[in-house]
């Protein structure tokens, strides 16, 4: 966190509210900024806090002042050191990623426990001795430079990997010789949002998508426009890369190139405004083949599963809100979708081609089931899972019977399993040992009723001996078609073992029940998301899980928006709130970095109907003076170039300027960190200890040392 200011901060330290007698918040400068849209005048007194902290000394001074106040307050919390010590022990366990098999070699990530960044290993056989391929822990002194995405070539001789610095979404691509460990001269800049790159079959190069070089000083704030797809041949400079695909007529389109496992098809998935999707293909067996767009739809999801010969396998919501599997015959002049696996009552959450079969993961009330199908769509049984939990999907290849998957639940650490398609045998490949007893915890699911009568599922996790109303942390996300599924977190165990309760609500806006569930929580239906979350809190109290004054809430990114909105709407319901990296200014979100992608869920602020709807719930614009608010600890980071930190800066300044009661309303601003990915383990531990100590204080949880 910032420990110094670039300019003097003494003048910032005067109190702005008589109610906050124990905390002197920094006095934040205001500007006379009023925007008028559709006859509505909207004040934006903290517009200047949108500026990049790296380039604006006044914003840097404000950040330093806020962190000084927050650090001083957190230092007074009695449970902070206990949580930090226990979290350090809970995080200190060996954990693995799902292996990727190429060229007879097995590539996988491993963290010995407290390493800030996971290390990439390779084995020459399934049970062989692993050797270190890439260890990013020496890349920076603070551990904040991470190995992000990676992909081995088909022969296993080269590795394409991306470097993420300080949590930014920007990536730098490099290539490693697997045999020698030598990093080649090849380097690709200005790639974003995952690897977005794929090797050609002979390993001579790869296709990738990138954005133009941003203007100096705008790297972390300017909109990401005009993406293009290139081919890079190994041993050549990036300047020589061949342009493959672009859409200058559609600067807001983004491309995700991938090559099918057989190496034949380059599939470019395109996303654009209006939930627009295109799929464009090249036949790589034809040297002069030109890109051919075979899917062009609005408000329909399409995802490529794989291919066999001239047949492409895809999942789609076309005519199937809970998704189905279709094929496209690429030998046809005008390929048309042919249904292979019909829509099910459960939601199809992903599919893969492994060992001559289709492996389809379904969500049944937010829990995973994996079904097998033959390539002609006939049912072929299921995969026997270790219990009730979450499987991300079975990874493998069409022509090999060996597949791998990860399984986890709230009280089950992520375990890697090997699956033999021919024998149907599931065997553990990497089993973690964590310093807690899963048998002591109870995981249940209940359904509650939202404001409009909709039944919503919610998981409740607690120690079995916790039988009375207890301090409870309620978490949700509610957006962008993202399901929130059972998963393991050592950080949450530290809360649970103190006697706290965890509740996870599967509110609308996600994909737990398919497209209809998503549509029910976006655009003009966004209020349903907030109503679902509020109803979850009311239900927890009504059922005696928690009591009045014992309920804390948490959410990140779109979930940060969720927390900010419901605190404004029902401040009486919550004792404490933890909005993280939230989208807090709903009238300007689309002006920065990735914000333009979010208009399909939120709406376009420049359109009147959307503007009026956004203004009703925008956290920054709806803080209510004269009402007692819960304790709030907002979090963000200086290198967050997905949801720029200005959202949280402005929201915090607004909270601190209003008469909203004596509880603390603070912000914790991390340095050399971004939206979340790549954050070093030591920073995760420190932040989690701060969060749990804060809500323990305000929900009445007594924190005791754990043996």
TIGU-476172 format. One record per residue (C-alpha): x, y, z negated. Coordinates in steps of 0.2 Angstrom, whole numbers. Layout:
BEGIN
sedo x X&y Y&z Z
...
//
This chain:
BEGIN
sedo x 0&y 0&z 0
sedo x 6&y 18&z 2
sedo x 16&y 24&z -12
sedo x 21&y 41&z -5
sedo x 13&y 55&z 5
sedo x 20&y 64&z 19
sedo x 14&y 80&z 12
sedo x 11&y 86&z -6
sedo x -5&y 78&z -13
sedo x -6&y 87&z -30
sedo x -20&y 98&z -23
sedo x -30&y 83&z -19
sedo x -33&y 77&z -36
sedo x -47&y 87&z -43
sedo x -63&y 79&z -48
sedo x -78&y 80&z -37
sedo x -92&y 73&z -48
sedo x -95&y 76&z -66
sedo x -102&y 59&z -68
sedo x -86&y 50&z -63
sedo x -78&y 56&z -79
sedo x -64&y 43&z -80
sedo x -59&y 44&z -62
sedo x -53&y 60&z -53
sedo x -56&y 56&z -35
sedo x -45&y 65&z -22
sedo x -55&y 80&z -16
sedo x -57&y 77&z 3
sedo x -56&y 92&z 15
sedo x -72&y 94&z 25
sedo x -75&y 101&z 42
sedo x -89&y 110&z 50
sedo x -93&y 97&z 62
sedo x -112&y 95&z 67
sedo x -117&y 85&z 83
sedo x -134&y 86&z 90
sedo x -142&y 71&z 99
sedo x -160&y 70&z 105
sedo x -164&y 85&z 95
sedo x -156&y 78&z 79
sedo x -142&y 87&z 71
sedo x -130&y 75&z 62
sedo x -116&y 82&z 51
sedo x -99&y 73&z 51
sedo x -89&y 82&z 38
sedo x -75&y 70&z 38
sedo x -72&y 68&z 56
sedo x -53&y 72&z 54
sedo x -51&y 56&z 44
sedo x -53&y 46&z 61
sedo x -35&y 52&z 66
sedo x -22&y 38&z 66
sedo x -13&y 38&z 49
sedo x 4&y 35&z 58
sedo x 2&y 51&z 67
sedo x -7&y 63&z 56
sedo x 2&y 69&z 40
sedo x -14&y 75&z 32
sedo x -23&y 58&z 34
sedo x -7&y 49&z 27
sedo x -8&y 61&z 12
sedo x -26&y 57&z 9
sedo x -22&y 38&z 10
sedo x -8&y 40&z -2
sedo x -19&y 50&z -14
sedo x -33&y 37&z -13
sedo x -22&y 22&z -16
sedo x -14&y 31&z -31
sedo x -31&y 32&z -39
sedo x -36&y 15&z -34
sedo x -20&y 7&z -40
sedo x -21&y 16&z -57
sedo x -39&y 10&z -60
sedo x -35&y -8&z -54
sedo x -21&y -9&z -67
sedo x -33&y -7&z -81
sedo x -43&y -23&z -77
sedo x -39&y -36&z -89
sedo x -42&y -51&z -77
sedo x -31&y -45&z -63
sedo x -15&y -53&z -69
sedo x -24&y -69&z -74
sedo x -32&y -70&z -56
sedo x -15&y -67&z -48
sedo x -6&y -80&z -57
sedo x -20&y -93&z -54
sedo x -21&y -88&z -36
sedo x -3&y -91&z -33
sedo x -4&y -108&z -40
sedo x -20&y -112&z -30
sedo x -12&y -106&z -13
sedo x 4&y -116&z -17
sedo x -1&y -132&z -7
sedo x 4&y -140&z 10
sedo x -8&y -136&z 24
sedo x -8&y -141&z 42
sedo x -16&y -135&z 58
sedo x -24&y -147&z 71
sedo x -10&y -154&z 82
sedo x -10&y -151&z 101
sedo x -3&y -166&z 110
sedo x 6&y -162&z 127
sedo x 19&y -172&z 136
sedo x 19&y -185&z 122
sedo x 24&y -172&z 109
sedo x 13&y -166&z 95
sedo x 14&y -147&z 91
sedo x 6&y -141&z 74
sedo x 7&y -128&z 61
sedo x 12&y -131&z 43
sedo x 13&y -120&z 28
sedo x 23&y -127&z 13
sedo x 12&y -117&z 1
sedo x 17&y -99&z -2
sedo x 26&y -95&z 14
sedo x 19&y -79&z 21
sedo x 17&y -86&z 38
sedo x 14&y -104&z 44
sedo x 28&y -112&z 53
sedo x 26&y -121&z 70
sedo x 33&y -139&z 71
sedo x 34&y -152&z 84
sedo x 35&y -171&z 83
sedo x 41&y -183&z 97
sedo x 28&y -196&z 91
sedo x 13&y -197&z 81
sedo x 21&y -202&z 65
sedo x 39&y -195&z 69
sedo x 49&y -183&z 59
sedo x 43&y -165&z 62
sedo x 56&y -152&z 66
sedo x 54&y -133&z 65
sedo x 51&y -125&z 82
sedo x 47&y -107&z 76
sedo x 48&y -100&z 59
sedo x 41&y -82&z 59
sedo x 45&y -79&z 41
sedo x 62&y -71&z 45
sedo x 54&y -60&z 58
sedo x 51&y -45&z 46
sedo x 56&y -41&z 29
sedo x 38&y -39&z 23
sedo x 32&y -55&z 31
sedo x 19&y -46&z 41
sedo x 25&y -51&z 58
sedo x 16&y -67&z 63
sedo x 16&y -81&z 75
sedo x -1&y -79&z 82
sedo x -8&y -90&z 96
sedo x 3&y -103&z 105
sedo x 2&y -116&z 119
sedo x 14&y -130&z 125
sedo x 16&y -133&z 144
sedo x 8&y -149&z 150
sedo x 25&y -158&z 150
sedo x 29&y -152&z 132
sedo x 45&y -144&z 138
sedo x 40&y -126&z 136
sedo x 30&y -116&z 123
sedo x 21&y -100&z 126
sedo x 18&y -90&z 110
sedo x 12&y -73&z 105
sedo x 19&y -62&z 92
sedo x 8&y -51&z 81
sedo x 15&y -37&z 71
sedo x 8&y -29&z 56
sedo x -9&y -37&z 59
sedo x -13&y -28&z 75
sedo x -23&y -36&z 89
sedo x -9&y -32&z 102
sedo x 2&y -47&z 106
sedo x 19&y -49&z 114
sedo x 21&y -66&z 124
sedo x 37&y -75&z 124
sedo x 42&y -92&z 130
sedo x 53&y -105&z 121
sedo x 63&y -120&z 127
sedo x 57&y -134&z 116
sedo x 72&y -145&z 118
sedo x 85&y -132&z 114
sedo x 75&y -120&z 104
sedo x 81&y -106&z 115
sedo x 69&y -91&z 118
sedo x 69&y -87&z 137
sedo x 70&y -69&z 144
sedo x 52&y -69&z 149
sedo x 42&y -56&z 140
sedo x 24&y -50&z 142
sedo x 17&y -35&z 134
sedo x 0&y -27&z 131
sedo x -10&y -44&z 129
sedo x -24&y -43&z 116
sedo x -38&y -54&z 108
sedo x -30&y -70&z 107
sedo x -18&y -79&z 119
sedo x -29&y -77&z 135
sedo x -16&y -86&z 144
sedo x -14&y -104&z 152
sedo x 0&y -114&z 159
sedo x 0&y -121&z 177
sedo x 2&y -140&z 178
sedo x 20&y -140&z 183
sedo x 25&y -128&z 170
sedo x 33&y -115&z 182
sedo x 22&y -101&z 175
sedo x 6&y -96&z 167
sedo x -9&y -85&z 170
sedo x -14&y -71&z 158
sedo x -25&y -56&z 155
sedo x -19&y -39&z 149
sedo x -24&y -21&z 148
sedo x -14&y -6&z 155
sedo x 0&y 1&z 144
sedo x -9&y 14&z 132
sedo x -4&y 32&z 131
sedo x 10&y 35&z 117
sedo x 2&y 38&z 101
sedo x -15&y 30&z 106
sedo x -10&y 12&z 105
sedo x -21&y 8&z 90
sedo x -36&y 19&z 94
sedo x -39&y 21&z 112
sedo x -53&y 11&z 121
sedo x -47&y -5&z 129
sedo x -52&y -4&z 147
sedo x -47&y -10&z 165
sedo x -41&y -27&z 160
sedo x -33&y -38&z 174
sedo x -27&y -56&z 177
sedo x -10&y -59&z 182
sedo x 2&y -74&z 186
sedo x 19&y -74&z 178
sedo x 32&y -86&z 186
sedo x 46&y -91&z 173
sedo x 62&y -82&z 175
sedo x 55&y -66&z 183
sedo x 51&y -49&z 175
sedo x 33&y -44&z 170
sedo x 34&y -30&z 184
sedo x 35&y -44&z 197
sedo x 19&y -53&z 191
sedo x 6&y -56&z 204
sedo x -11&y -48&z 202
sedo x -24&y -62&z 203
sedo x -41&y -53&z 198
sedo x -48&y -36&z 193
sedo x -64&y -27&z 194
sedo x -60&y -8&z 196
sedo x -79&y -5&z 198
sedo x -82&y -12&z 180
sedo x -68&y -5&z 169
sedo x -77&y -12&z 153
sedo x -76&y -30&z 159
sedo x -64&y -41&z 150
sedo x -56&y -57&z 156
sedo x -52&y -74&z 148
sedo x -42&y -85&z 160
sedo x -40&y -103&z 157
sedo x -34&y -119&z 167
sedo x -44&y -135&z 165
sedo x -34&y -150&z 158
sedo x -32&y -158&z 174
sedo x -23&y -142&z 181
sedo x -34&y -140&z 195
sedo x -46&y -126&z 191
sedo x -42&y -108&z 185
sedo x -58&y -103&z 176
sedo x -59&y -84&z 173
sedo x -73&y -80&z 160
sedo x -79&y -62&z 161
sedo x -88&y -53&z 148
sedo x -96&y -36&z 150
sedo x -109&y -24&z 143
sedo x -127&y -30&z 142
sedo x -121&y -47&z 137
sedo x -115&y -49&z 154
sedo x -106&y -65&z 159
sedo x -97&y -71&z 175
sedo x -87&y -86&z 178
sedo x -75&y -85&z 192
sedo x -64&y -100&z 198
sedo x -49&y -103&z 209
sedo x -44&y -121&z 215
sedo x -26&y -121&z 211
sedo x -23&y -136&z 223
sedo x -27&y -124&z 238
sedo x -12&y -111&z 239
sedo x -23&y -98&z 247
sedo x -39&y -100&z 238
sedo x -48&y -84&z 233
sedo x -58&y -81&z 217
sedo x -76&y -87&z 218
sedo x -89&y -81&z 206
sedo x -101&y -95&z 202
sedo x -110&y -88&z 187
sedo x -117&y -70&z 186
sedo x -130&y -68&z 172
sedo x -135&y -56&z 159
sedo x -140&y -61&z 141
sedo x -135&y -79&z 144
sedo x -120&y -88&z 136
sedo x -109&y -99&z 147
sedo x -93&y -108&z 140
sedo x -82&y -120&z 150
sedo x -80&y -137&z 142
sedo x -68&y -145&z 155
sedo x -68&y -153&z 172
sedo x -66&y -170&z 181
sedo x -62&y -169&z 200
sedo x -74&y -156&z 207
sedo x -86&y -156&z 193
sedo x -86&y -142&z 180
sedo x -94&y -145&z 163
sedo x -101&y -130&z 154
sedo x -112&y -126&z 139
sedo x -126&y -113&z 142
sedo x -141&y -105&z 134
sedo x -149&y -103&z 151
sedo x -166&y -111&z 148
sedo x -160&y -118&z 131
sedo x -159&y -106&z 116
sedo x -150&y -119&z 106
sedo x -138&y -123&z 121
sedo x -137&y -138&z 133
sedo x -123&y -145&z 143
sedo x -123&y -144&z 162
sedo x -112&y -147&z 177
sedo x -107&y -138&z 192
sedo x -102&y -147&z 208
sedo x -88&y -136&z 215
sedo x -88&y -145&z 231
sedo x -105&y -137&z 235
sedo x -106&y -121&z 245
sedo x -117&y -113&z 231
sedo x -115&y -123&z 215
sedo x -131&y -124&z 205
sedo x -132&y -130&z 186
sedo x -137&y -148&z 184
sedo x -143&y -153&z 167
sedo x -132&y -166&z 159
sedo x -136&y -166&z 140
sedo x -153&y -157&z 136
sedo x -156&y -145&z 122
sedo x -158&y -153&z 105
sedo x -167&y -148&z 90
sedo x -150&y -144&z 82
sedo x -139&y -130&z 89
sedo x -124&y -136&z 100
sedo x -109&y -127&z 93
sedo x -96&y -133&z 105
sedo x -91&y -147&z 116
sedo x -75&y -155&z 123
sedo x -69&y -169&z 135
sedo x -59&y -182&z 126
sedo x -55&y -200&z 131
sedo x -68&y -201&z 145
sedo x -82&y -195&z 133
sedo x -91&y -178&z 129
sedo x -89&y -174&z 111
sedo x -103&y -162&z 106
sedo x -103&y -153&z 89
sedo x -120&y -149&z 83
sedo x -126&y -138&z 68
sedo x -140&y -145&z 57
sedo x -145&y -131&z 45
sedo x -127&y -125&z 46
sedo x -119&y -142&z 43
sedo x -109&y -151&z 57
sedo x -114&y -167&z 66
sedo x -103&y -173&z 81
sedo x -112&y -184&z 94
sedo x -104&y -193&z 109
sedo x -110&y -194&z 127
sedo x -104&y -202&z 142
sedo x -98&y -191&z 157
sedo x -115&y -194&z 165
sedo x -124&y -188&z 149
sedo x -130&y -204&z 141
sedo x -130&y -204&z 121
sedo x -115&y -214&z 115
sedo x -116&y -214&z 96
sedo x -109&y -201&z 83
sedo x -92&y -198&z 74
sedo x -93&y -203&z 56
sedo x -88&y -188&z 46
sedo x -80&y -189&z 29
sedo x -95&y -179&z 21
sedo x -106&y -164&z 23
sedo x -96&y -150&z 30
sedo x -89&y -141&z 45
sedo x -79&y -148&z 60
sedo x -72&y -135&z 72
sedo x -72&y -148&z 87
sedo x -63&y -163&z 93
sedo x -47&y -158&z 102
sedo x -39&y -169&z 115
sedo x -39&y -173&z 134
sedo x -51&y -182&z 145
sedo x -38&y -196&z 150
sedo x -32&y -200&z 133
sedo x -41&y -209&z 119
sedo x -33&y -199&z 105
sedo x -42&y -184&z 97
sedo x -40&y -173&z 82
sedo x -51&y -163&z 71
sedo x -51&y -153&z 55
sedo x -65&y -155&z 42
sedo x -68&y -144&z 27
sedo x -82&y -139&z 15
sedo x -83&y -127&z 0
sedo x -75&y -139&z -12
sedo x -65&y -149&z 1
sedo x -48&y -143&z 7
sedo x -46&y -143&z 26
sedo x -40&y -161&z 31
sedo x -34&y -166&z 48
sedo x -41&y -182&z 55
sedo x -36&y -192&z 70
sedo x -50&y -200&z 80
sedo x -48&y -215&z 92
sedo x -61&y -214&z 105
sedo x -60&y -232&z 110
sedo x -61&y -240&z 93
sedo x -71&y -225&z 85
sedo x -59&y -225&z 70
sedo x -57&y -210&z 60
sedo x -40&y -209&z 50
sedo x -33&y -195&z 40
sedo x -18&y -187&z 48
sedo x -14&y -173&z 35
sedo x -22&y -173&z 18
sedo x -19&y -158&z 6
sedo x -17&y -159&z -12
sedo x -23&y -144&z -21
sedo x -22&y -139&z -40
sedo x -41&y -141&z -44
sedo x -53&y -155&z -46
sedo x -67&y -155&z -32
sedo x -78&y -167&z -43
sedo x -81&y -153&z -55
sedo x -91&y -142&z -42
sedo x -108&y -143&z -35
sedo x -113&y -138&z -18
sedo x -132&y -136&z -14
sedo x -142&y -128&z 0
sedo x -159&y -120&z -3
sedo x -170&y -110&z 8
sedo x -178&y -93&z 3
sedo x -191&y -82&z 11
sedo x -186&y -65&z 19
sedo x -196&y -50&z 20
sedo x -205&y -55&z 36
sedo x -208&y -73&z 30
sedo x -193&y -81&z 39
sedo x -185&y -95&z 30
sedo x -166&y -93&z 28
sedo x -154&y -106&z 22
sedo x -141&y -102&z 8
sedo x -127&y -112&z 1
sedo x -124&y -111&z -18
sedo x -108&y -117&z -25
sedo x -103&y -117&z -44
sedo x -95&y -128&z -57
sedo x -107&y -142&z -63
sedo x -107&y -136&z -81
sedo x -113&y -118&z -76
sedo x -132&y -120&z -80
sedo x -137&y -102&z -85
sedo x -138&y -86&z -75
sedo x -120&y -82&z -71
sedo x -110&y -68&z -62
sedo x -112&y -72&z -43
sedo x -104&y -67&z -27
sedo x -115&y -66&z -12
sedo x -107&y -67&z 5
sedo x -114&y -65&z 23
sedo x -110&y -59&z 40
sedo x -125&y -58&z 51
sedo x -120&y -54&z 68
sedo x -112&y -57&z 85
sedo x -118&y -75&z 87
sedo x -106&y -81&z 74
sedo x -111&y -95&z 62
sedo x -105&y -94&z 44
sedo x -102&y -113&z 40
sedo x -95&y -122&z 24
sedo x -77&y -120&z 23
sedo x -63&y -121&z 10
sedo x -55&y -105&z 2
sedo x -42&y -107&z -12
sedo x -46&y -89&z -16
sedo x -64&y -93&z -19
sedo x -59&y -107&z -31
sedo x -51&y -95&z -42
sedo x -68&y -86&z -44
sedo x -78&y -102&z -46
sedo x -67&y -110&z -59
sedo x -69&y -95&z -70
sedo x -88&y -99&z -71
sedo x -93&y -88&z -57
sedo x -105&y -93&z -43
sedo x -103&y -92&z -24
sedo x -118&y -90&z -13
sedo x -117&y -89&z 6
sedo x -132&y -84&z 15
sedo x -135&y -89&z 34
sedo x -144&y -73&z 38
sedo x -150&y -69&z 56
sedo x -138&y -62&z 68
sedo x -127&y -77&z 68
sedo x -130&y -93&z 79
sedo x -135&y -105&z 65
sedo x -151&y -108&z 74
sedo x -146&y -103&z 91
sedo x -150&y -88&z 102
sedo x -166&y -84&z 94
sedo x -157&y -83&z 77
sedo x -145&y -71&z 85
sedo x -157&y -60&z 94
sedo x -168&y -59&z 78
sedo x -154&y -49&z 70
sedo x -147&y -38&z 84
sedo x -151&y -21&z 92
sedo x -168&y -15&z 86
sedo x -170&y -31&z 76
sedo x -154&y -27&z 65
sedo x -165&y -22&z 50
sedo x -169&y -41&z 49
sedo x -151&y -44&z 44
sedo x -152&y -32&z 30
sedo x -169&y -38&z 24
sedo x -162&y -56&z 24
sedo x -147&y -52&z 14
sedo x -158&y -42&z 1
sedo x -170&y -56&z 0
sedo x -155&y -68&z -4
sedo x -150&y -57&z -19
sedo x -168&y -56&z -25
sedo x -170&y -75&z -23
sedo x -154&y -78&z -33
sedo x -161&y -68&z -48
sedo x -178&y -75&z -46
sedo x -171&y -93&z -47
sedo x -160&y -89&z -62
sedo x -144&y -92&z -53
sedo x -139&y -75&z -58
sedo x -146&y -61&z -68
sedo x -149&y -42&z -66
sedo x -132&y -33&z -67
sedo x -123&y -49&z -62
sedo x -124&y -49&z -43
sedo x -109&y -44&z -32
sedo x -109&y -44&z -13
sedo x -95&y -46&z 0
sedo x -94&y -45&z 18
sedo x -80&y -41&z 31
sedo x -81&y -32&z 48
sedo x -99&y -33&z 54
sedo x -101&y -40&z 36
sedo x -94&y -24&z 29
sedo x -107&y -14&z 39
sedo x -120&y -26&z 31
sedo x -113&y -22&z 13
sedo x -113&y -4&z 16
sedo x -131&y -4&z 23
sedo x -139&y -14&z 9
sedo x -130&y -4&z -4
sedo x -138&y 12&z 3
sedo x -155&y 3&z 4
sedo x -155&y -6&z -12
sedo x -142&y 1&z -24
sedo x -152&y -5&z -39
sedo x -150&y -24&z -34
sedo x -131&y -25&z -35
sedo x -119&y -23&z -49
sedo x -104&y -22&z -37
sedo x -100&y -22&z -19
sedo x -84&y -27&z -8
sedo x -86&y -20&z 10
sedo x -71&y -25&z 20
sedo x -64&y -17&z 36
sedo x -82&y -12&z 39
sedo x -91&y -3&z 54
sedo x -97&y 12&z 44
sedo x -101&y 25&z 57
sedo x -114&y 18&z 68
sedo x -114&y 34&z 79
sedo x -96&y 33&z 85
sedo x -91&y 15&z 84
sedo x -90&y 13&z 103
sedo x -77&y 27&z 105
sedo x -62&y 17&z 98
sedo x -52&y 1&z 103
sedo x -64&y -14&z 103
sedo x -80&y -4&z 98
sedo x -86&y -4&z 116
sedo x -89&y -23&z 115
sedo x -101&y -21&z 101
sedo x -115&y -12&z 110
sedo x -123&y -28&z 114
sedo x -126&y -31&z 96
sedo x -129&y -14&z 89
sedo x -135&y -4&z 104
sedo x -128&y 11&z 113
sedo x -127&y 27&z 103
sedo x -129&y 38&z 118
sedo x -147&y 30&z 121
sedo x -161&y 38&z 112
sedo x -169&y 22&z 105
sedo x -153&y 15&z 100
sedo x -147&y 31&z 92
sedo x -162&y 33&z 81
sedo x -161&y 15&z 76
sedo x -143&y 16&z 72
sedo x -145&y 32&z 62
sedo x -158&y 23&z 50
sedo x -144&y 11&z 43
sedo x -127&y 19&z 47
sedo x -118&y 17&z 30
sedo x -109&y 33&z 32
sedo x -124&y 43&z 36
sedo x -136&y 36&z 23
sedo x -127&y 38&z 6
sedo x -141&y 44&z -6
sedo x -136&y 57&z -19
sedo x -145&y 57&z -36
sedo x -146&y 38&z -36
sedo x -135&y 26&z -46
sedo x -124&y 15&z -35
sedo x -115&y -1&z -39
sedo x -97&y -1&z -42
sedo x -89&y -1&z -24
sedo x -71&y -6&z -19
sedo x -69&y -4&z 0
sedo x -54&y -12&z 9
sedo x -46&y -8&z 25
sedo x -28&y -8&z 33
sedo x -18&y 5&z 42
sedo x -15&y -6&z 57
sedo x -33&y -12&z 60
sedo x -35&y -8&z 78
sedo x -51&y -18&z 79
sedo x -62&y -9&z 67
sedo x -51&y 7&z 65
sedo x -49&y 12&z 47
sedo x -57&y 29&z 50
sedo x -73&y 20&z 47
sedo x -69&y 16&z 29
sedo x -60&y 32&z 26
sedo x -75&y 42&z 31
sedo x -87&y 31&z 21
sedo x -76&y 32&z 5
sedo x -75&y 51&z 6
sedo x -94&y 52&z 8
sedo x -97&y 40&z -7
sedo x -85&y 51&z -18
sedo x -93&y 67&z -13
sedo x -110&y 62&z -19
sedo x -118&y 61&z -36
sedo x -121&y 42&z -36
sedo x -117&y 38&z -54
sedo x -103&y 34&z -65
sedo x -97&y 18&z -58
sedo x -80&y 18&z -48
sedo x -81&y 20&z -29
sedo x -64&y 16&z -23
sedo x -54&y 11&z -7
sedo x -39&y 0&z -6
sedo x -29&y 3&z 10
sedo x -16&y -10&z 14
sedo x 0&y -5&z 25
sedo x 7&y -16&z 39
sedo x -9&y -26&z 40
sedo x -24&y -26&z 52
sedo x -41&y -33&z 53
sedo x -36&y -49&z 44
sedo x -27&y -61&z 55
sedo x -8&y -63&z 52
sedo x -9&y -56&z 34
sedo x 5&y -63&z 23
sedo x 1&y -75&z 9
sedo x 8&y -63&z -4
sedo x -3&y -49&z 2
sedo x -19&y -60&z 2
sedo x -15&y -66&z -16
sedo x -13&y -48&z -22
sedo x -29&y -42&z -13
sedo x -40&y -56&z -19
sedo x -34&y -54&z -37
sedo x -39&y -36&z -36
sedo x -56&y -40&z -28
sedo x -60&y -53&z -41
sedo x -54&y -43&z -56
sedo x -65&y -28&z -50
sedo x -81&y -38&z -48
sedo x -78&y -48&z -64
sedo x -77&y -31&z -73
sedo x -94&y -26&z -66
sedo x -103&y -42&z -66
sedo x -98&y -47&z -84
sedo x -87&y -62&z -80
sedo x -75&y -66&z -94
sedo x -58&y -70&z -86
sedo x -48&y -83&z -96
sedo x -31&y -91&z -92
sedo x -33&y -108&z -83
sedo x -21&y -122&z -88
//
